[in-house]
Amino acid sequence: MAFLAVQFRLHLRLSAFIGGCVAAFVVNAQPVSVTDDAGRTVTLPRPAQRIIAIAPSVAEMAFAAGAGNRLVGVARYSTLPPGAPALPEVGDAVRVDLERIVGLKPDLVLAWRSGNRTGDYERLEKLDYPVFVTESHRLADIGRALRAIGDLAGTHPEARRAAADFESGIRQLRERYAKAARVRAFYAIWAKPYMTVSGAHIISDVIALCGGENVFADVSQLTPTVSLEAIIAAKHEVILGGGSTGGEKEFVEQWRGAPSPLSKLPAYYVAPDVIQRQTPRILEGAKIVCAALEQLRTSRQDSGKRKSGTADEFFSIPP
C-alpha cells in the first residue's frame, strides 16, 4: 500500500509538471501584437524565436530586453554587449544584405527609424518578414521600447525589469535636478562640419533632464549642420559632446583651439556610446551630463561669492 501511495504521489507531481509545461507552451504560443514607433501594428503568430537587428542600437536593445539569445543576425558595428560581435552581420545603415537575411530565416526584424533606410525595411516587409521599427525621441520611450521587444520575443519578465531599472535611474536624476538653475548648452555630435541636435532628439531630453537648455532646440532637423557664427550667436555656457574625435583629450583641445568666445567656454566630453545610442546605457551618459552642468553651477556660485567678497579662493572648471 505504501508503495502504491508513493507511486500515486509521483504520478500527481508528474501530471502537474506536464500540465504546467503544456500551459506555458500554450501561453507562449499565443499571437502577440504591438504598435511600433512608426505607428504600425506588428503582429506575430507566436513570440519570435529568430530575430535580426539591422542597427547596432536595436541589437543592444534586444539583449537588454532578454532576447539576446534569439538574435541570429546583427548590423555591422554592433559591438555591445560582448555577445553581439559574434553574430552574423547583415549589412549596415547604408545597405542591408537581403540575401543573407533571407538565408537566416528570421521571424522578426528590428529596425531603427532614423538610422535605417525606409526602403530597406519596406523590402523586408514585402518579403513577409515582420518589422518592428524603433525611434526613441524621449527618455520615456526607452522603457516602452524594451517592453515592446520583450512582448514580441516572449521575454516579458526580463524586459520589464530592464525597463523598470532604467526608469528608476532616470526618475532619480529628474528629482535631483528638477529645481536646478538653467544652463544653456551646445551639444556637438560632429565638428567638420559642425553638427548638433534639435529639441526632437533624445540627447536634448537628456540635457533638459539635467536642468539644461539646448540652444538649438528650435531647429527643425533632427541633427542639423550649423555654422560657427550660429554657434557663437547661440550664447551658450557650456559645450558637450565628443562624437567626431578620438577621445576626451582631442575633444577638449578642439574647442580650446576654436575662435573666441568658444575657446573660453568649458567643454565636457561624453563618450558617444553612452549618449548617442537609444539604449538603456544612455542613463550613463545622462549622469555625465548632469555632473558637468552641476559643476558649472558650482563655478557660477563660487564666482558670485568672489565678486561679493565672501570668498578669496579662485575656482576653475577643469576642461
URLINTA-V603088 format. One line per field, one symbol per residue. burial: + if it has 9 or more other C-alpha atoms within 8 Angstrom, else -. A space follows every 10 residues. Layout:
BEGIN
burial = ???
END
This chain:
BEGIN
burial = ---------- ---------- -------+++ ++++-++--- -+++-+++-+ ++++++++++ ++++++++-+ ++++++-+-+ ---++-+--+ +++--+---- +----+++++ +++--++--+ +--++---++ +++++++++- ++++++++++ ++++++-+++ -+++-++-++ --++--++-- --++++++++ ---+++++++ ++++++++++ +++++++-+- -+++-+---- ++---+++++ +++---++-+ ++--++---- -++-++++++ ++-++-++++ ++++++++++ -++-+++-+- -++-++---- ---------
END
